[in-house]
């Protein structure tokens, strides 16, 4: 497993864009404003350092306090629902 300190920002950006394309193909992402938000928010900043290389895997990741950060597809569904209700 790669350590966070060795991950280049371009590697994370590549993974982020790869995941966004996968989510678009799957139909989880359909709104332009949700896509922009996904590209702007650094998900890797919200996971423990030892898991940052997995930040753009589409599954929940453990975070402190016995909690998890949701899988990206679930976050997109919640964002879509929030935007729809506004």
N, C-alpha and C positions, 0 to 999 in steps of 0.2 A: 504494500500500500504506500502511495506517495505521501510524504509529509506536506502539510500546508505551506511551509516555508519554501518548498520547491515548486509549488504550483504558480505558474505565471498567470497574470490577469487574462492574457489571451486564451489560455487553456480553459479558464472558467467561463469566459465569454463564449467560446466555442461550445462548451457543454450546455450553457444556458440557451443558446440559439438552437442547438440540436434538440433539446427538450421542448422548446417552444414549437418547433416544426412538428415534432411528434404529437404534441397536444393539439395542434391545429388539424393534423391529419385524422386524429381520433375524434374530433368534434368537440373537445373540451374547451377550446378557445375559439371564439367567433367574433369578439368585439375588439375593435382597434384600440380603445382606451385601456382595456385589460391587458392586451399585448404590450402596449407601451409601459404600463406599470410594471409588468413582469420583467421587462428589459432594464428598467431603471432601479428596481429594488435589489440590493445585493443579498440574496438569500444566504450566501456563505457567512455573512456577518451574524446570522441568527442561530447558527449551529456551533457546537463545541469545535475547537481548533482541530482536534484529531479526526473530525468527520467532515471537514470542509471540502475535501476532495469528492465527497459524496453528496454535496449540497444540491446538485441538479439531477440526482437519481429520483425517479418518480415513486417514492415510497416514504412513509414517515421516518423521521430520525429522532433519536432520543435527545432531549435537552435537560438541563438541570431541574431538580425538583420532582423527578419521576414522571415528567411529562414528555410529550412528543411534539415536534413541529409537523404539521400535516403534510401529506404528499402533495406535490405541486398541482396535480389534476384536481384534487379536492379544494385547494385554495382558489383555483380558477372557477370552479363551480360556485363557491361562496361569493367571489367577487362578482360574477355574472348575476347571481341572485340579488346581491346588494345593489348593483347598478340598475337592475330591472325594477326594483321596488322604489327607487328614487323618483 
